[in-house]
Amino acid sequence: MTRTIPLLHPLDDHGRLPRRPLDETSRLPQDVREAADALAAAAAKPQLSPAADIARYCHPHYLRAEPTAFGTVTFYFRAFTGRESRPEMPREAWDVPALTWEQKRELDSQYTVAQSLWSQGRLRIQAAPVLRRAAPLWQAWTTAQSELREAFEVFRHTSDGMWRAQLLRLTDAERAALDAARAWDAVAEELSLLAAEQRRDAGEEHELELETVARELGLDASDWVIHWPDDYTPRSYSWPHQTPLVRALTAEIEQQRERLMEVARLAGDHETTPV
């Protein structure tokens, strides 16, 4: 009996099995094929030049960068004291051809954060002595303001014969309050300028509040009146110039005097009218 064996491939024209192509890998083990594919893919990728490493351009305080869940990057640095030089991205980094635009943007962002942290350290150093000097001046102002208001309120219970004596006490309280207001506005302007400089270097999103720095020093600055720097600058169209607290106090004094003059007119007593 004749036996037959089925062929996997048809015979060629000469009755022979065809040869398999030399580069065919379909019968190689799967892990070998995958390794070969990975090597081929790696060889096909362009390799970065060693010059593309950005480490040499990072700030000396830079530690690492980590992506966040929101698609941003958090940069970590060693603590800044504020006594270091202002962080500035090296100019030559922009001209390195091997650095990609993304790498340059990353460096720029890194130095922006570094500058913010540095500016906060610098504000702590610069503002600390001014804040300590400001604390007793604010206390002196609040005391003088209270004494002025008390001197005015006494008129409600002052007999007619004592008005002139009480007017003298009121004018003394006015002068003391004005001196205290001028002293406060002077130190407040210093603090305002320091805060504005830090805000300009760090941006509003990284602003360090003076109240925070004061609290770190054990001071309560929550009710201190500190205006923008421009409010302390004389303007050509505003004469005479008055600083913010002096301006507010002057308005209060004028209101008190108008009230006293109104009462004097109604009483027909012009001799006790304040000047």
C-alpha positions as CSV (number, residue, x, y, z in Angstrom):
1,M,0.0,0.0,0.0
2,T,1.3,3.5,-0.9
3,R,1.6,6.0,1.9
4,T,1.4,9.8,1.5
5,I,2.7,12.6,3.6
6,P,1.0,16.1,3.3
7,L,3.5,18.9,2.6
8,L,3.5,22.2,4.5
9,H,4.7,24.1,1.4
10,P,4.1,23.3,-2.3
11,L,7.0,22.0,-4.4
12,D,8.8,24.3,-6.7
13,D,9.1,23.7,-10.5
14,H,11.9,21.2,-9.9
15,G,10.0,19.1,-7.4
16,R,11.9,20.5,-4.4
17,L,10.8,22.3,-1.3
18,P,11.4,26.0,-1.5
19,R,14.1,27.5,0.8
20,R,13.0,29.8,3.6
21,P,14.2,33.4,3.4
22,L,17.2,34.0,5.5
23,D,15.7,37.0,7.3
24,E,12.5,35.3,8.3
25,T,12.1,35.1,12.1
26,S,8.6,33.9,12.5
27,R,9.8,30.5,13.8
28,L,12.2,32.2,16.4
29,P,11.0,32.2,20.1
30,Q,8.8,35.1,20.9
31,D,11.1,36.6,23.6
32,V,14.0,36.6,21.1
33,R,11.9,38.3,18.4
34,E,10.8,41.0,20.9
35,A,14.4,41.7,22.0
36,A,15.5,42.0,18.4
37,D,12.6,44.5,17.7
38,A,13.5,46.6,20.8
39,L,17.2,46.8,19.7
40,A,16.1,47.8,16.2
41,A,13.8,50.5,17.5
42,A,16.5,51.9,19.9
43,A,19.0,52.0,17.0
44,A,16.5,54.0,14.9
45,K,16.0,56.7,17.5
46,P,18.2,59.8,17.3
47,Q,20.6,59.9,20.3
48,L,21.0,63.2,22.3
49,S,24.4,64.7,22.4
50,P,26.0,64.7,25.9
51,A,25.9,68.6,25.6
52,A,22.1,68.3,25.9
53,D,22.4,67.6,29.7
54,I,20.9,70.7,31.5
55,A,22.5,69.8,34.9
56,R,25.4,72.2,34.3
57,Y,23.0,75.1,33.9
58,C,20.8,74.4,37.0
59,H,20.9,76.8,40.0
60,P,23.4,75.6,42.7
61,H,20.4,75.2,45.1
62,Y,18.4,73.1,42.7
63,L,17.6,69.6,44.0
64,R,15.0,68.0,41.7
65,A,11.8,68.5,39.7
66,E,8.7,66.4,40.0
67,P,5.6,66.4,37.8
68,T,2.2,67.0,39.5
69,A,-1.2,65.4,38.9
70,F,-2.2,68.7,37.3
71,G,0.3,68.6,34.5
72,T,2.7,71.1,36.1
73,V,6.1,70.6,37.6
74,T,7.2,71.2,41.2
75,F,10.8,72.4,41.7
76,Y,12.7,71.6,44.9
77,F,15.6,73.7,46.2
78,R,17.8,74.0,49.2
79,A,16.7,76.8,51.4
80,F,17.5,80.3,50.3
81,T,18.8,82.7,52.9
82,G,18.3,85.8,50.8
83,R,21.9,86.7,51.0
84,E,22.7,84.8,47.7
85,S,23.1,86.6,44.4
86,R,19.8,87.1,42.5
87,P,19.1,83.8,40.6
88,E,19.4,84.4,36.9
89,M,19.3,81.8,34.2
90,P,22.7,81.6,32.5
91,R,22.5,83.5,29.2
92,E,24.7,81.0,27.4
93,A,22.0,78.3,28.0
94,W,19.7,80.0,25.4
95,D,22.4,79.7,22.7
96,V,23.3,76.0,23.2
97,P,22.1,74.3,20.0
98,A,21.9,70.8,21.7
99,L,19.4,72.0,24.3
100,T,15.8,71.6,23.1
101,W,13.3,74.4,23.4
102,E,11.5,72.4,26.1
103,Q,14.8,72.1,28.1
104,K,15.3,75.8,27.9
105,R,11.8,76.5,29.1
106,E,12.3,74.1,32.0
107,L,15.4,76.0,33.0
108,D,13.6,79.3,32.7
109,S,10.8,78.0,34.9
110,Q,13.3,76.6,37.4
111,Y,15.0,80.0,37.7
112,T,11.7,81.8,38.1
113,V,10.8,79.6,41.1
114,A,14.3,80.1,42.5
115,Q,14.0,83.8,42.2
116,S,10.7,83.7,44.1
117,L,12.1,81.7,46.9
118,W,15.2,83.9,47.1
119,S,13.1,87.1,47.2
120,Q,11.2,85.7,50.2
121,G,14.4,85.0,52.0
122,R,15.7,88.5,51.2
123,L,12.4,90.1,52.5
124,R,12.7,88.3,55.8
125,I,16.3,89.6,56.2
126,Q,15.5,93.2,55.1
127,A,12.1,93.6,56.8
128,A,12.9,92.1,60.2
129,P,14.7,95.1,61.7
130,V,12.1,97.5,60.2
131,L,9.3,95.5,61.6
132,R,10.8,95.5,65.0
133,R,11.3,99.2,64.8
134,A,7.7,99.7,63.5
135,A,6.0,97.8,66.4
136,P,6.5,100.5,69.1
137,L,5.6,103.2,66.6
138,W,2.3,101.6,65.8
139,Q,1.6,101.3,69.5
140,A,2.5,104.9,70.0
141,W,0.1,105.9,67.2
142,T,-2.8,103.8,68.5
143,T,-2.3,105.4,72.0
144,A,-2.2,108.9,70.6
145,Q,-5.3,108.3,68.5
146,S,-7.2,107.0,71.5
147,E,-6.1,110.0,73.6
148,L,-7.3,112.4,70.9
149,R,-10.7,110.8,70.7
150,E,-11.0,110.7,74.5
151,A,-10.1,114.4,74.6
152,F,-12.9,115.2,72.2
153,E,-15.5,113.1,73.9
154,V,-14.8,114.9,77.2
155,F,-16.5,118.0,75.7
156,R,-19.8,116.2,76.2
157,H,-19.4,116.4,79.9
158,T,-17.4,119.7,80.2
159,S,-19.1,122.6,81.8
160,D,-19.1,125.9,79.9
161,G,-16.4,127.5,82.1
162,M,-14.0,124.6,81.3
163,W,-14.3,124.6,77.5
164,R,-11.1,126.7,77.0
165,A,-9.0,124.4,79.2
166,Q,-10.4,121.4,77.4
167,L,-9.7,123.0,74.0
168,L,-6.1,123.3,75.1
169,R,-6.0,119.6,76.0
170,L,-7.6,118.7,72.6
171,T,-5.0,120.7,70.6
172,D,-2.2,119.0,72.6
173,A,-3.7,115.7,71.7
174,E,-4.0,116.7,68.1
175,R,-0.3,117.6,67.9
176,A,0.8,114.3,69.6
177,A,-1.4,112.3,67.2
178,L,0.0,114.0,64.2
179,D,3.5,113.4,65.3
180,A,2.7,109.7,65.9
181,A,1.0,109.5,62.5
182,R,4.0,111.0,60.7
183,A,6.4,108.6,62.4
184,W,4.3,105.7,61.5
185,D,3.9,106.7,57.9
186,A,7.7,107.0,57.6
187,V,8.3,103.4,58.7
188,A,5.2,102.1,56.8
189,E,6.7,103.6,53.6
190,E,9.9,101.6,54.2
191,L,7.9,98.4,54.6
192,S,5.7,99.1,51.6
193,L,8.8,99.5,49.4
194,L,10.3,96.3,50.6
195,A,7.1,94.4,50.1
196,A,6.7,95.9,46.6
197,E,10.2,94.8,45.6
198,Q,9.6,91.2,46.8
199,R,6.2,91.2,44.9
200,R,7.9,92.4,41.8
201,D,10.6,89.7,41.9
202,A,8.3,86.8,42.9
203,G,5.0,87.7,41.2
204,E,1.8,88.1,43.1
205,E,1.2,84.4,43.3
206,H,4.4,84.0,45.4
207,E,4.0,87.2,47.4
208,L,5.2,86.9,51.0
209,E,2.9,89.0,53.3
210,L,4.6,91.3,55.7
211,E,2.1,90.1,58.3
212,T,3.5,86.6,57.9
213,V,7.1,87.8,58.4
214,A,6.0,89.8,61.5
215,R,4.3,86.7,62.9
216,E,7.5,84.7,62.5
217,L,9.2,87.4,64.6
218,G,6.5,87.2,67.3
219,L,4.8,90.5,66.3
220,D,1.2,91.1,65.5
221,A,0.9,93.3,62.5
222,S,-2.7,92.3,61.6
223,D,-4.1,95.8,62.0
224,W,-1.1,97.8,60.8
225,V,-2.0,100.4,58.1
226,I,0.5,100.1,55.2
227,H,-0.5,101.5,51.8
228,W,1.0,101.1,48.3
229,P,4.3,102.9,47.7
230,D,2.7,105.4,45.4
231,D,0.5,106.7,48.3
232,Y,3.6,108.0,50.0
233,T,4.9,109.8,47.0
234,P,4.1,113.5,46.5
235,R,2.1,114.4,43.4
236,S,2.4,117.7,41.6
237,Y,-1.4,118.1,41.5
238,S,-1.9,117.3,45.2
239,W,-0.6,120.0,47.4
240,P,0.2,120.0,50.2
241,H,1.1,116.4,50.2
242,Q,0.0,114.3,53.1
243,T,0.9,110.7,53.8
244,P,-1.9,108.2,54.2
245,L,-2.3,108.1,58.0
246,V,-1.7,111.8,58.4
247,R,-4.3,112.5,55.8
248,A,-6.9,110.3,57.6
249,L,-6.1,111.9,60.9
250,T,-6.3,115.4,59.5
251,A,-9.8,114.6,58.2
252,E,-10.8,113.3,61.6
253,I,-9.4,116.4,63.4
254,E,-11.3,118.7,60.9
255,Q,-14.6,116.8,61.6
256,Q,-14.0,117.3,65.4
257,R,-13.4,121.0,65.0
258,E,-16.4,121.5,62.7
259,R,-18.6,119.8,65.4
260,L,-17.2,122.1,68.1
261,M,-17.7,125.2,66.0
262,E,-21.3,124.1,65.2
263,V,-22.0,123.8,69.0
264,A,-20.3,127.2,69.7
265,R,-22.4,128.9,67.0
266,L,-25.6,127.3,68.3
267,A,-24.7,128.5,71.8
268,G,-23.9,132.0,70.6
269,D,-20.5,131.7,72.2
270,H,-17.9,132.7,69.6
271,E,-15.1,133.0,72.1
272,T,-14.8,129.2,72.6
273,T,-14.8,128.5,68.8
274,P,-11.6,126.5,68.0
275,V,-9.2,128.1,65.6
